Amino acid sequence: MAQAPAQQQGRRERDPNHKVRVEPTAKWIRGVLGGKTIVDTKRALILFETSHTPVYYFHKDDVRMDLMQPTDKNTNCPYKGDASYWTVTVGDKLSEDALWGYADPYSDAPDIKDYVAFYWNKVDHWFEEEEEVYVHARDPYKRVDTMLSSRHVQVVINGETVADTHTPTLLFETGLPIRYYISKTDIRMDLLTPTDRLTRCPYKGASNYYSVTVGDEEAENIAWYYTYPIPESGKVAGLVAFFNERVDIYVDGELMERPKTKWSAAKPVSG
């Protein structure tokens, strides 16, 4: 039997269903750290990998490698190979192990040997064209559709109807449960308390949260809203959505099954 190439011997066990691929993007991508542009390219690659969000890979010629210092950190990916890391220094600002690259990727991996990638949160600002993008690179195959509806939607928490509307806005996002956005005029806002929680979505923008108190029980950060969503999701501006995973939602009189997602782990709220 033929022996596997030396670089692939000792590779951790791999899932045969795990896929890694890259494709070019025509978007103009820039990253800024400490007020200085450290990557500027119109020829980035997007790497798609099973169970991961998309990652931009940049040709080293488009990266300020003169600001990068190699570190001792090394990791292995059973699908791509051994990764080396660099720290970025801009003036007094240091971003440790902020980017990585595969000098000798596995033969069955995409050819990314002359490219590097950054941890999104270790760079101050990212821009796709002139739009700032948060959290991670946007997936060009992901859709977010918002639609006005006349469905009858009720949100019930601990037996109390907290919201009741015939004019919801439905948000359909690839890979996530349907979300029902409701006008504050159709919500028992006396039961809602603003919190200091703030999160960002690369497809919708920055969201703030409410806790809901019914009786003696408080459901923390169980609802959210976007005051200034990005234009593609503008229809939900000022509307409030509740985690389907943690409340009872009735649509046209039918109780919806609570979806299982990463948000299900929060303290459950009985209906």
KELO-338329 format. One line per 3 residues: their letters; for each residue x, y, z of C-alpha. Coordinates in nm, 3 decimals. Layout:
KELO-338329
A) X/Y/Z | ...
//
This chain:
KELO-338329
MAQ) 0.000/0.000/0.000 | 0.131/0.346/-0.085 | 0.241/0.555/0.211
APA) 0.074/0.889/0.276 | 0.282/1.200/0.210 | 0.502/1.292/0.506
QQQ) 0.314/1.615/0.571 | -0.010/1.420/0.615 | 0.123/1.145/0.844
GRR) 0.011/1.183/1.204 | -0.276/1.410/1.106 | -0.559/1.408/1.360
ERD) -0.859/1.198/1.268 | -1.070/1.373/1.010 | -1.443/1.383/0.950
PNH) -1.500/1.272/0.589 | -1.797/1.507/0.568 | -1.592/1.810/0.668
KVR) -1.532/2.041/0.371 | -1.291/2.329/0.314 | -1.296/2.543/0.002
VEP) -1.204/2.894/-0.107 | -1.336/3.132/-0.367 | -1.235/3.484/-0.469
TAK) -1.439/3.790/-0.383 | -1.458/4.114/-0.578 | -1.517/4.318/-0.261
WIR) -1.265/4.579/-0.154 | -1.159/4.475/0.196 | -0.966/4.687/0.445
GVL) -0.862/4.634/0.806 | -0.757/4.919/1.037 | -0.562/4.890/1.361
GGK) -0.448/5.185/1.571 | -0.561/5.425/1.300 | -0.343/5.261/1.035
TIV) -0.464/5.045/0.746 | -0.288/4.710/0.785 | -0.461/4.522/0.503
DTK) -0.600/4.668/0.180 | -0.705/4.439/-0.102 | -0.942/4.383/-0.390
RAL) -0.837/4.020/-0.437 | -0.921/3.851/-0.108 | -1.023/3.487/-0.084
ILF) -1.315/3.368/0.126 | -1.253/3.036/0.299 | -1.561/2.829/0.373
ETS) -1.527/2.547/0.624 | -1.788/2.315/0.771 | -1.930/2.447/1.102
HTP) -1.730/2.772/1.079 | -1.818/3.125/0.976 | -1.646/3.248/0.657
VYY) -1.289/3.376/0.688 | -1.109/3.620/0.459 | -0.759/3.522/0.348
FHK) -0.534/3.799/0.219 | -0.231/3.775/-0.006 | 0.077/3.881/0.191
DDV) 0.153/4.149/-0.071 | -0.167/4.327/0.040 | -0.084/4.311/0.410
RMD) 0.154/4.537/0.604 | 0.381/4.243/0.690 | 0.646/4.495/0.799
LMQ) 0.425/4.555/1.103 | 0.400/4.183/1.183 | 0.634/3.988/1.412
PTD) 0.638/3.606/1.408 | 0.547/3.444/1.741 | 0.608/3.102/1.893
KNT) 0.244/3.001/1.860 | 0.167/2.707/1.629 | -0.151/2.513/1.578
NCP) -0.260/2.224/1.358 | -0.577/2.193/1.156 | -0.638/1.837/1.032
YKG) -0.788/1.980/0.714 | -0.547/2.262/0.631 | -0.212/2.194/0.801
DAS) 0.021/2.364/1.050 | -0.043/2.732/1.115 | 0.210/2.994/1.223
YWT) 0.113/3.321/1.390 | 0.216/3.687/1.392 | 0.164/3.975/1.633
VTV) 0.082/4.319/1.492 | 0.240/4.636/1.632 | 0.112/4.980/1.531
GDK) 0.274/5.255/1.736 | 0.197/5.175/2.099 | -0.080/4.933/2.007
LSE) -0.007/4.560/2.018 | -0.241/4.288/1.892 | -0.096/3.953/1.990
DAL) -0.122/3.649/1.763 | -0.365/3.846/1.551 | -0.305/3.664/1.222
WGY) -0.203/3.324/1.099 | -0.100/3.149/0.783 | -0.023/2.804/0.643
ADP) 0.324/2.805/0.483 | 0.282/2.446/0.364 | -0.088/2.353/0.358
YSD) -0.188/1.993/0.309 | -0.196/1.881/-0.053 | -0.573/1.826/-0.043
APD) -0.635/2.168/0.118 | -0.693/2.491/-0.074 | -0.373/2.660/-0.191
IKD) -0.341/2.937/0.068 | 0.034/2.921/0.129 | 0.090/3.285/0.030
YVA) -0.210/3.411/0.227 | -0.280/3.509/0.587 | -0.598/3.555/0.788
FYW) -0.683/3.771/1.089 | -0.889/3.721/1.400 | -1.170/3.966/1.327
NKV) -1.187/4.096/1.684 | -0.812/4.165/1.702 | -0.839/4.441/1.441
DHW) -1.015/4.768/1.530 | -1.223/4.813/1.215 | -1.310/4.610/0.906
FEE) -1.461/4.754/0.590 | -1.625/4.588/0.292 | -1.617/4.872/0.040
EEE) -1.725/5.171/0.260 | -1.943/4.971/0.501 | -1.803/4.869/0.838
VYV) -1.861/4.502/0.917 | -1.872/4.359/1.268 | -1.822/4.015/1.428
HAR) -1.703/3.824/1.120 | -1.692/3.837/0.743 | -2.032/3.819/0.579
DPY) -2.131/3.499/0.407 | -2.235/3.579/0.047 | -2.461/3.272/0.051
KRV) -2.654/3.377/0.361 | -2.986/3.559/0.317 | -3.180/3.780/0.555
DTM) -3.534/3.851/0.436 | -3.779/4.073/0.626 | -4.146/4.058/0.534
LSS) -4.453/4.237/0.661 | -4.720/3.991/0.768 | -5.079/3.976/0.890
RHV) -5.031/3.659/1.096 | -5.167/3.668/1.450 | -4.862/3.638/1.678
QVV) -4.877/3.612/2.056 | -4.585/3.591/2.297 | -4.661/3.426/2.631
ING) -4.427/3.416/2.931 | -4.524/3.241/3.254 | -4.884/3.233/3.138
ETV) -4.890/3.609/3.073 | -4.949/3.744/2.723 | -4.664/3.988/2.677
ADT) -4.723/4.067/2.309 | -5.024/4.031/2.079 | -5.018/4.154/1.719
HTP) -5.174/4.110/1.376 | -4.899/4.313/1.207 | -4.567/4.139/1.279
TLL) -4.259/4.170/1.065 | -4.111/3.828/0.997 | -3.736/3.789/0.961
FET) -3.602/3.484/0.780 | -3.227/3.428/0.819 | -3.046/3.133/0.667
GLP) -2.982/2.865/0.927 | -3.177/3.035/1.209 | -3.537/3.013/1.336
IRY) -3.791/3.256/1.203 | -3.801/3.569/1.420 | -4.118/3.767/1.488
YIS) -4.055/4.141/1.523 | -4.337/4.327/1.695 | -4.427/4.694/1.736
KTD) -4.396/4.828/2.090 | -4.761/4.936/2.067 | -4.855/4.566/2.067
IRM) -4.627/4.475/2.359 | -4.679/4.507/2.734 | -4.386/4.745/2.764
DLL) -4.462/4.787/3.137 | -4.320/4.437/3.180 | -3.998/4.510/2.989
TPT) -3.684/4.663/3.136 | -3.390/4.781/2.922 | -3.055/4.620/3.003
DRL) -2.697/4.718/2.925 | -2.640/4.418/2.696 | -2.522/4.505/2.344
TRC) -2.442/4.261/2.065 | -2.362/4.299/1.697 | -2.466/4.101/1.392
PYK) -2.276/4.136/1.063 | -2.606/4.116/0.874 | -2.837/4.332/1.087
GAS) -2.630/4.567/1.304 | -2.609/4.648/1.676 | -2.885/4.524/1.904
NYY) -2.997/4.620/2.254 | -3.194/4.403/2.495 | -3.484/4.391/2.737
SVT) -3.552/4.170/3.034 | -3.913/4.074/3.104 | -4.061/4.048/3.452
VGD) -4.380/3.850/3.504 | -4.486/3.811/3.864 | -4.174/3.751/4.072
EEA) -3.969/3.601/3.790 | -3.737/3.796/3.562 | -3.632/3.658/3.224
ENI) -3.302/3.829/3.152 | -3.218/3.963/2.806 | -3.500/3.767/2.650
AWY) -3.595/4.028/2.389 | -3.394/4.252/2.160 | -3.428/4.534/1.910
YTY) -3.227/4.723/1.648 | -3.254/5.100/1.666 | -3.040/5.154/1.356
PIP) -3.016/4.827/1.162 | -2.811/4.815/0.844 | -3.017/4.907/0.536
ESG) -3.084/4.548/0.427 | -3.270/4.486/0.754 | -3.425/4.831/0.786
KVA) -3.781/4.702/0.826 | -3.713/4.581/1.181 | -3.591/4.921/1.310
GLV) -3.746/4.986/1.651 | -3.937/4.656/1.658 | -3.887/4.397/1.932
AFF) -3.826/4.022/1.896 | -3.831/3.753/2.163 | -3.618/3.440/2.179
NER) -3.843/3.164/2.043 | -3.618/2.926/2.234 | -3.723/3.065/2.572
VDI) -4.086/3.179/2.541 | -4.412/3.041/2.408 | -4.509/3.186/2.072
YVD) -4.851/3.127/1.919 | -4.899/3.191/1.548 | -5.260/3.201/1.429
GEL) -5.356/3.021/1.749 | -5.103/2.739/1.714 | -4.825/2.698/1.970
MER) -4.489/2.691/1.792 | -4.227/2.435/1.892 | -3.932/2.593/2.068
PKT) -3.629/2.565/1.838 | -3.298/2.424/1.964 | -3.013/2.671/1.908
KWS) -2.715/2.812/2.096 | -2.959/3.048/2.270 | -3.158/2.759/2.418
AAK) -2.896/2.719/2.692 | -3.010/3.037/2.866 | -3.225/2.989/3.173
PVS) -3.554/2.851/3.035 | -3.873/3.046/3.081 | -4.182/2.839/3.142
G) -4.488/2.916/2.936
//
